[in-house]
Amino acid sequence: MAKFDPAQFVREVRAETARVTWPSRKETLVTTGLVLALSAMAAVFFLVVDQLIQFAMRLVLGF
């Protein structure tokens, strides 16, 4: 079993984070906006589908 060396671990973490390609501020804002917009669209879609199913069930069951 390999011996744990905290100093080596920190060096490896620093080396790995140096290789990461971080998104620009613009890219982050655009993707955040897309996530919020698509989440809102999905919420509206499921609201409409739920209302349609509720309406159909009321017609079928006669409530």
Contacts in CASP RR format, 6 or more apart in sequence:
PFRMAT RR
TARGET T0000
AUTHOR 0000-0000-0000
METHOD contacts of the structure
MODEL  1
MAKFDPAQFVREVRAETARVTWPSRKETLVTTGLVLALSAMAAVFFLVVD
QLIQFAMRLVLGF
23 31 0 8 1.000
57 63 0 8 1.000
END
